[in-house]
Amino acid sequence: MEDSSEENISRKMAKILVIDDQESARALLKRRLAIYGYEVVDAINNKQALEMLSSNLIDVIFLNMFINNVNSYDFLLELKQNSLHRSIPVIMISSDSDADLVVKCIEAGAEDYLMKPLNQTLLRARLSNCISKKEAHDKEIAYLAKIEHGQKQIVAQEKMASLGVLVSSISQELKNPLNFIINFASASAEICEELMEKIDKNKENISGGVFLFLSNHLEKFKSNVTKISECGQNADRIIRFMLDQSNTASGNKHPANINKIIGQTITMLISSYKTNGITTLPQIDTKLDNALPHMPISIQSFSKAIYNMLDNSCYSVINKFQDISQAKVSIKTEDFPSCVEIVIRDNGLGIKPDIVDKIFVPFFTTKPEGTSPGLGLSTAMEVIQNHAGTVSVNSVEGEFAEFKIIIDKPL
């Protein structure tokens, strides 16, 4: 009689896959493993086993040495060559003591081997060992992934820091000659106006052909210098934007109300749009959690990040809907035990699948040439990272885009 009071072997409920074509053998092993406290699934052949592996997170596999009178060596090789399954320990079980086949299976990657009828003490000991190894392997993979993610963040931050210095330096160098271009273009346009007025006043003293020639060429010259001035002013706006965005790490962090920062940023965004002649704006809905604690925030840079992301959403819906009342932009905050979450969502153009990985890359933009240097989202990402946070994006092209910001609470 089996003792149902035996202690669980593992610290967690591991999931075991039993692969055996003999129903009685499967049932016996499943019952014993269930008593030990494991979750057990089974398969009668290799095809069923692969289906189970694709839909379950398996910790250990028990594989009968022979399935339908065919040895399982080739299937074991298939498992160990599959990157998704190779880390799962496999315990071979058989009533056949073919030493050569056992050695082949161990060499192919099987973790252990048990003879039928199964000795319960050996079963528990070897299973416990396999699960411990699997847990250690999973922890190692998770730890390495965390290290890799951290290294990527460090590299990205170093690149952005270097980029900020470069952008600042280049922008400062460009500002002076650009100011000369703008000022002289404006002055030249004024001179054209004066000449055109003087010629017009004295046209009775100028032959008709000469008057027409001078008038046409001065009009063209005025048009050209006006375009030069406009392009210079556009370049100046971009440079000022780049200088502003390059200073993302500035400002000491102080306990601040994120909800209040968001409210002020929305007001600033709406004012900025109206100043630039955009009066048809989408409604920005807010759902702000009043339970949010004060967080250590650099208010200026954090507001800049939220501004950039809301601006991105507004641009998307404005360019999708002729009837702006159909546009939806929202921002939501929520308090969690270990973090604060901010979600910005819009029902605009969405993001094409092939550029989702590029939207946070500096200077990448889908906006028309000359309207944006492509630093908005990359700057927002850097700011959030400087606040112990992460940004993720979920989008369906043509339907919506959602940006989720998670900021860890200080320990």
HELIX and SHEET records of a PDB file:
HELIX    1   1 GLU A   23  ILE A   35  1                                  13    
HELIX    2   2 ASN A   46  SER A   55  1                                  10    
HELIX    3   3 TYR A   73  GLN A   81  1                                   9    
HELIX    4   4 ALA A   99  ALA A  108  1                                  10    
HELIX    5   5 GLN A  120  LYS A  201  1                                  82    
HELIX    6   6 LYS A  203  ASN A  205  5                                   3    
HELIX    7   7 GLY A  208  GLN A  245  1                                  38    
HELIX    8   8 ILE A  258  THR A  275  1                                  18    
HELIX    9   9 ILE A  299  ILE A  318  1                                  20    
HELIX   10  10 ILE A  324  GLN A  326  5                                   3    
HELIX   11  11 PRO A  353  LYS A  358  5                                   6    
HELIX   12  12 GLY A  376  ASN A  386  1                                  11    
SHEET    1   A 5 GLU A  39  ALA A  43  0                                        
SHEET    2   A 5 LYS A  15  ILE A  19  1                                        
SHEET    3   A 5 VAL A  60  ASN A  64  1                                        
SHEET    4   A 5 VAL A  90  SER A  94  1                                        
SHEET    5   A 5 ASP A 112  MET A 115  1                                        
SHEET    1   B 2 PHE A  66  ILE A  67  0                                        
SHEET    2   B 2 VAL A  70  ASN A  71 -1                                        
SHEET    1   C 2 HIS A 254  ALA A 256  0                                        
SHEET    2   C 2 MET A 295  ILE A 297 -1                                        
SHEET    1   D 5 ILE A 284  LYS A 287  0                                        
SHEET    2   D 5 VAL A 329  ASP A 335  1                                        
SHEET    3   D 5 CYS A 339  ASP A 346 -1                                        
SHEET    4   D 5 PHE A 400  ASP A 408 -1                                        
SHEET    5   D 5 GLY A 389  VAL A 396 -1                                        
END                                                                             
